[in-house]
C-alpha cells in the first residue's frame, strides 16, 4: 500500500515541482491538481485491489510531509491551497456528521435489537477504544514528537495534542462503506459514533481546565488589534490630515475598528440627522448673510434632501433614486447606455455629480457651499462624539469625508495612497515586533497579529481601485 501510494504520489509531486521550477505556479492549476489527486489515487487503488480510503489517507500524510519541504517556494500557491483545503475539510467533516445524524436513529434501533451484543457493551467498547487511542496519542506526542526541541511544558503540549480534534471520522467513513448485508455494520457505526462523541465532549470539559479560558486570549487579540489600528491612524494624523489620500487610508483603518466593535443603527441615524441639520443651518446662515443666492440655497437643500434618502439605506428609496437618476441622465444625454451606467452607479455618487452639473449649468459652483456645509457637519459631529457613540460618529464622518473628497478635492493619487497604506502597515509591524521583543505578547499572539496585517495587505492589494472610487 505505502509503496503504491508513494510511487503514484511521487509522480504527481514531481510534475507539480516541475511546474513550479518553470515559474508556472498558478494557483488554479496547482490547487486543481492537489484536489484531483485523492480521486485519482482512489481510482488507481481500486484497480490495484487495495483499499482506496487508506490510500487517500496515506497520500494525505505524505502530502503533508512533502509540503513542508516547499517552505517559501510558491508561497501564493500554498496560501490559496491552505484556504481551499480548509474549506474542503470543513465541508467533508460536516457531511460526516450529517450522515451520522441521519443514520444514528436507525443504528440505535439496530443496536437495541441486537441480541448477540447488548448496546451497553458497544458503548463500553467505544469508550475503551477512545481511551486506548487517547493513551497512544499521548505517548506518541510525549516521546516521539519534537524530541529535538527543548520545552518546559512538554506534558501540556502532549495533552493538548492527544485531546484536540474529533476522532473516529475515518473509521465512520469506513463503516459507512461496508455493504448493508454485513451484520456488524450497524455495531461498527455505533461504536464509531461513541468515539466521535467522546472526542467532542471530553476536550470541551478538560481543555479549559488545562489551558485556561479562551476569552482572555480573544480579548488580548482584539485589544492589540485595536492598538495596531489606532497607532497607524495616529501616525498618519500627525503627518498629514488634509490630503484626500491620507483621509482615504485613515477612513479605511477606522472602518476596521467600527466592524470590530459595532454600533447601533439608531445612533448613526440620529448623528446624521444632527450633522445634516447643522449643514442646513450653515447654508441658511450664508443666505441670510447674502453670501449665496436664494436659488443656490434651494438647490443645495434639494441636494441634501436626496442625500438623506440615500444615507437612510432603505432599499426601496435606493432603488427609486437609481431609477430616477438613470431615466433623467438617459433623457438628458439621449443615450440608453448612459442610463444603464447611471442605474448601476451608487446614488450617492450620482447625486453629487448631478447637482454639481446643475450648479455648473446655471453658471455657479457647488463647491463653496459643500465646503461650508462639510465643516459645519464635522464640527457638529465632533461636539456630539462620546465614548459610547464614537464608532457611529466615525461612520457618519466617513460619509462626509467621501462626499467632500469627491466634490471639493483633487482626485486621489493612487501612488500616494499606496505609500500611505504601506506606512500604516509598517507602523503595525513595528508595534508587534517591539511588543514581542519586550515580552509584552507571546509568540502565538504576535503570529496572529502578523497574520492579520498580512491579510489586510493582501486585501488592499487585491482591491486597490475600490479605495479610490
C-alpha positions in Angstrom: 0.0 0.0 0.0 2.6 2.5 1.1 4.9 1.7 -1.9 2.0 2.1 -4.3 0.9 5.4 -2.7 4.5 6.7 -2.5 5.1 5.9 -6.2 1.9 7.4 -7.5 2.2 10.5 -5.3 5.8 10.9 -6.2 5.0 11.1 -9.9 2.3 13.7 -9.3 4.5 15.7 -6.9 7.4 15.7 -9.4 5.0 17.1 -12.0 4.0 19.8 -9.6 7.6 20.7 -8.7 8.5 20.9 -12.4 5.7 23.4 -13.0 7.0 25.5 -10.0 10.5 25.4 -11.5 9.1 26.6 -14.8 7.6 29.6 -12.9 4.1 28.3 -13.8 2.9 28.2 -10.2 -0.6 29.5 -11.0 -2.8 28.5 -8.0 -5.6 27.5 -10.3 -3.5 24.8 -11.9 -1.6 23.5 -8.9 -4.6 23.5 -6.5 -6.7 21.7 -9.1 -4.0 19.0 -9.3 -4.0 18.7 -5.5 -7.8 18.5 -5.3 -7.9 15.9 -8.1 -5.1 13.8 -6.6 -7.2 11.9 -3.9 -9.8 10.9 -6.5 -7.0 9.7 -8.9 -5.3 7.7 -6.1 -8.6 6.2 -5.0 -9.3 5.1 -8.6 -5.8 3.6 -9.0 -6.0 1.9 -5.6 -9.3 0.1 -6.5 -7.8 -1.1 -9.8 -4.8 -2.4 -7.9 -7.1 -4.2 -5.5 -6.2 -2.3 -2.3 -8.2 0.0 -0.1 -9.0 3.3 -1.8 -9.8 5.1 1.5 -6.5 4.0 3.2 -4.6 5.1 0.0 -6.1 8.5 0.2 -5.3 8.8 4.0 -1.7 7.7 3.3 -1.5 10.2 0.5 -2.7 13.0 2.8 0.1 12.1 5.3 2.7 12.1 2.6 1.4 15.3 1.1 1.7 17.0 4.5 5.3 15.9 4.8 6.2 16.9 1.3 4.5 20.3 1.7 6.9 21.2 4.5 9.8 21.0 2.0 8.4 23.8 -0.1 8.9 26.4 2.7 8.8 29.8 0.9 8.6 28.2 -2.6 5.4 29.0 -4.4 4.1 30.9 -1.4 1.0 32.2 -3.2 0.0 28.7 -4.2 0.5 27.4 -0.7 -1.7 30.2 0.8 -4.5 29.5 -1.7 -4.1 25.8 -1.3 -4.4 26.0 2.5 -7.6 28.0 2.3 -9.1 25.6 -0.3 -8.3 22.6 1.8 -9.6 24.2 4.9 -12.9 24.7 3.2 -13.0 21.2 1.8 -12.1 19.8 5.2 -14.8 21.7 6.9 -17.4 20.7 4.3 -16.5 17.0 4.4 -16.3 16.9 8.2 -19.8 18.5 8.3 -21.0 16.0 5.8 -19.8 13.1 8.0 -21.7 14.5 11.0 -24.8 15.0 8.8 -24.6 11.3 7.7 -24.1 10.3 11.3 -27.1 12.3 12.5 -29.3 10.8 9.7 -28.1 7.2 10.4 -27.9 7.3 14.2 -31.6 6.7 14.9 -31.6 3.5 12.7 -28.2 2.4 14.1 -29.5 2.9 17.6 -32.6 0.8 16.9 -30.4 -1.9 15.4 -28.2 -1.8 18.5 -31.2 -2.3 20.8 -32.5 -5.2 18.7 -29.1 -6.8 18.5 -29.3 -10.0 20.7 -25.7 -11.0 20.3 -24.0 -7.8 21.6 -26.0 -5.6 24.0 -25.9 -1.9 23.4 -24.2 -1.1 26.6 -21.3 -3.3 25.6 -21.0 -1.4 22.4 -20.8 1.8 24.4 -18.1 0.4 26.7 -16.2 -0.9 23.6 -16.4 2.6 22.1 -15.2 4.2 25.3 -12.4 1.7 25.6 -11.3 2.4 22.1 -11.3 6.1 22.8 -9.2 5.6 26.0 -6.7 3.4 24.2 -6.5 5.9 21.3 -6.0 8.8 23.8 -3.2 6.9 25.6 -1.4 6.1 22.3 -1.6 9.7 21.1 -0.4 11.0 24.5 2.6 8.6 24.5 3.4 9.4 20.8 3.1 13.1 21.4 5.2 13.0 24.6 8.1 10.8 23.5 8.2 10.8 19.6 7.2 14.4 18.6 9.6 17.3 18.7 12.2 15.4 20.8 14.9 17.6 19.4 13.3 20.8 20.7 13.6 21.7 24.4 10.3 22.6 26.2 9.4 23.4 29.7 5.8 22.3 29.2 6.2 19.1 27.2 3.4 17.2 29.0 1.0 20.1 28.5 1.7 20.1 24.8 1.3 16.4 24.7 -2.1 16.5 26.4 -3.3 19.2 24.0 -2.3 17.1 21.0 -3.9 14.0 22.5 -7.2 15.6 23.3 -7.6 18.0 20.4 -9.6 17.2 17.3 -12.5 15.0 16.5 -11.5 11.3 16.3 -13.2 8.4 14.6 -14.4 10.1 11.4 -12.2 7.9 9.1 -13.5 4.8 11.0 -17.0 6.1 10.5 -16.4 6.6 6.8 -15.0 3.0 6.5 -18.0 1.7 8.4 -20.4 3.5 6.0 -18.6 2.0 3.1 -19.4 -1.6 4.2 -22.2 -3.4 2.4 -25.6 -3.3 4.1 -25.7 -7.1 4.2 -22.9 -7.3 6.8 -24.4 -7.8 10.2 -21.8 -5.9 12.2 -22.1 -2.7 10.1 -24.6 -1.1 12.5 -22.5 -2.1 15.5 -19.3 -0.6 13.9 -21.1 2.7 13.1 -22.5 2.8 16.6 -19.0 2.4 18.2 -17.5 4.9 15.8 -20.3 7.4 16.8 -19.4 6.8 20.5 -15.8 7.5 19.8 -16.6 10.7 17.9 -19.0 12.0 20.6 -16.4 11.3 23.3 -13.7 13.1 21.3 -16.0 16.1 21.2 -17.3 16.1 24.8 -14.1 15.2 26.7 -12.0 18.1 25.3 -14.8 20.5 25.9 -14.6 19.7 29.7 -10.9 19.0 30.1 -9.1 21.5 27.8 -10.4 24.7 29.5 -9.1 23.4 32.8 -5.7 22.8 31.3 -5.1 25.9 29.2 -7.5 28.3 30.9 -10.3 30.4 29.4 -10.1 31.4 25.8 -12.0 34.6 26.5 -8.8 36.3 27.8 -6.9 35.3 24.6 -9.7 36.6 22.4 -9.8 39.9 24.4 -6.0 40.2 24.1 -6.2 39.7 20.3 -9.0 42.2 19.9 -7.2 44.7 22.2 -3.9 44.5 20.4 -5.6 44.6 17.0 -7.3 47.8 18.1 -4.0 49.2 19.3 -2.4 48.5 15.9 -5.1 50.3 14.0 -5.0 53.3 16.4 -1.2 53.5 16.2 -1.3 53.6 12.4 -4.1 56.2 12.5 -2.2 58.4 15.0 0.9 58.2 12.9 -0.9 59.4 9.7 -2.8 62.1 11.5 0.4 63.5 12.9 1.9 63.8 9.5 -0.9 64.8 7.1 -4.7 65.1 7.7 -5.9 67.4 5.0 -4.9 65.5 1.9 -7.5 63.2 0.3 -5.0 60.4 0.1 -4.4 60.4 3.9 -8.1 60.6 4.6 -8.7 57.5 2.4 -6.3 55.5 4.4 -7.5 56.8 7.8 -11.1 56.1 6.9 -10.2 52.6 5.9 -8.5 51.9 9.2 -11.3 53.4 11.2 -13.8 51.3 9.2 -11.9 48.2 10.5 -12.3 49.4 14.1 -16.0 50.0 13.5 -16.5 46.5 12.2 -14.7 45.1 15.3 -16.7 47.0 17.9 -20.0 47.6 16.1 -22.5 50.4 16.7 -26.3 50.9 16.8 -28.1 52.0 13.6 -30.2 54.3 15.7 -27.1 56.2 16.8 -25.9 56.5 13.2 -29.3 57.9 12.0 -29.5 60.3 14.9 -26.0 61.6 14.4 -26.6 62.0 10.7 -29.7 64.0 11.3 -27.8 66.3 13.7 -25.0 66.8 11.2 -27.5 67.3 8.4 -29.3 69.9 10.4 -26.1 71.7 11.2 -25.3 71.8 7.5 -28.8 73.2 6.7 -28.4 75.9 9.3 -25.0 76.8 7.8 -26.4 77.2 4.4 -29.3 79.2 5.8 -26.8 81.5 7.6 -24.9 82.0 4.3 -28.2 83.1 2.7 -29.0 85.5 5.5 -25.6 87.0 5.2 -26.1 87.4 1.5 -23.2 85.2 0.5 -25.3 82.9 -1.6 -28.5 83.5 -3.7 -31.9 82.0 -3.0 -31.6 79.7 -5.9 -28.3 78.3 -4.6 -29.9 77.8 -1.2 -32.9 76.0 -2.7 -30.8 73.8 -5.0 -28.3 72.8 -2.3 -31.1 72.0 0.2 -32.6 69.7 -2.5 -29.2 68.0 -2.8 -29.2 67.4 1.0 -32.8 66.0 0.8 -31.8 63.4 -1.8 -28.7 62.6 0.2 -30.8 61.9 3.3 -32.9 59.4 1.3 -29.8 57.5 0.3 -28.0 57.5 3.6 -31.1 56.1 5.3 -30.2 52.9 3.4 -33.8 51.9 2.8 -33.8 49.7 -0.2 -36.9 51.0 -2.0 -35.7 54.6 -1.7 -32.3 53.5 -3.1 -33.9 51.7 -6.0 -36.2 54.7 -6.7 -33.2 57.0 -6.8 -31.4 54.7 -9.1 -34.4 54.6 -11.5 -34.9 58.4 -11.3 -31.3 59.3 -11.9 -31.0 56.7 -14.6 -34.0 57.9 -16.5 -33.1 61.5 -16.1 -29.5 61.1 -17.3 -30.6 59.0 -20.2 -33.1 61.6 -21.2 -30.6 64.4 -20.9 -27.9 62.6 -22.9 -30.4 60.8 -25.3 -28.3 57.6 -24.7 -29.6 54.4 -23.2 -26.1 53.3 -22.3 -25.7 56.3 -20.1 -29.0 55.5 -18.4 -27.8 51.9 -17.7 -24.5 53.1 -16.3 -26.2 55.6 -14.1 -28.6 53.0 -12.8 -25.7 50.7 -11.8 -23.8 53.5 -10.1 -24.3 54.3 -6.4 -27.0 57.0 -5.9 -24.6 58.9 -3.6 -22.1 59.3 -6.5 -24.8 60.2 -9.0 -26.4 62.8 -6.6 -23.0 64.6 -6.3 -22.4 64.5 -10.0 -25.9 65.5 -10.9 -26.1 68.5 -8.6 -22.6 69.7 -9.4 -23.7 69.7 -13.1 -26.9 71.6 -12.2 -24.9 74.3 -10.5 -22.5 74.5 -13.4 -25.3 74.7 -15.9 -26.5 77.8 -14.1 -23.1 79.4 -14.0 -22.5 78.7 -10.4 -20.3 76.2 -8.4 -21.5 73.9 -5.7 -18.0 73.5 -4.2 -18.1 76.6 -1.8 -21.4 75.5 -0.4 -20.3 71.9 0.1 -17.1 73.1 1.8 -19.0 75.2 4.3 -21.6 72.5 4.9 -18.9 69.9 5.3 -17.1 71.9 8.0 -20.3 72.6 9.8 -21.2 68.9 9.9 -17.7 68.0 11.1 -17.9 70.5 13.9 -21.3 69.1 15.0 -20.1 65.5 14.9 -17.0 66.4 17.0 -19.3 68.1 19.6 -21.6 65.1 19.7 -18.9 62.4 19.9 -18.7 60.4 23.2 -17.2 57.1 24.2 -20.4 55.2 23.5 -21.1 56.6 20.0 -17.6 57.1 18.6 -18.0 54.1 16.2 -21.2 55.6 14.8 -19.6 59.0 14.6 -16.8 57.6 12.5 -19.3 56.0 10.1 -21.1 59.4 9.6 -17.7 61.2 9.3 -16.6 58.7 6.6 -19.7 59.6 4.5 -18.9 63.3 4.7 -15.2 62.7 4.0 -16.0 60.7 0.9 -18.5 63.4 -0.3 -16.1 66.2 0.4 -13.3 64.3 -1.3 -15.3 63.7 -4.5 -16.8 67.2 -4.7 -14.1 69.5 -3.4 -10.7 67.8 -3.6 -8.5 66.8 -6.4 -8.6 63.1 -7.4 -6.5 60.9 -5.1 -3.1 59.9 -6.3 -3.0 56.1 -6.3 0.8 56.1 -5.7 0.4 58.3 -2.6 -2.4 56.1 -1.3 -0.3 53.0 -1.8 2.7 54.7 0.0 0.5 55.7 3.0 -1.0 52.2 3.2 2.5 50.7 3.3 3.4 53.2 6.0 0.3 52.2 8.0 1.2 48.5 7.8 4.8 49.2 8.6 3.7 51.0 11.8 1.7 48.0 12.8 4.5 45.6 12.1 6.9 47.6 14.2 4.5 47.7 17.1 4.1 43.9 17.0 7.9 43.5 16.8 8.5 45.8 19.7 5.9 44.3 21.9 7.2 40.8 21.2 10.8 41.8 21.8 9.8 43.4 25.2 7.9 40.2 26.2 4.5 42.1 26.3 2.9 39.5 24.0 3.7 35.8 23.4 4.8 34.4 20.1 1.3 32.9 19.4 -0.4 36.3 19.7 2.4 38.0 17.7 1.8 35.5 14.9 -1.9 36.1 14.9 -1.4 39.8 14.7 1.1 39.4 11.9 -1.3 37.2 10.0 -4.0 39.8 10.4 -1.7 42.5 9.0 -0.7 40.2 6.1 -4.4 39.6 5.3 -5.1 43.3 5.4 -2.2 44.0 3.0 -3.5 41.3 0.6 -7.0 42.7 0.8 -5.7 46.1 -0.1 -3.5 44.9 -3.0 -6.4 42.9 -4.5 -8.9 45.8 -4.2 -6.7 49.0 -4.7 -9.2 50.6 -7.1 -12.1 50.3 -4.6 -10.2 52.8 -2.2 -10.0 55.4 -5.0 -13.6 55.4 -6.1 
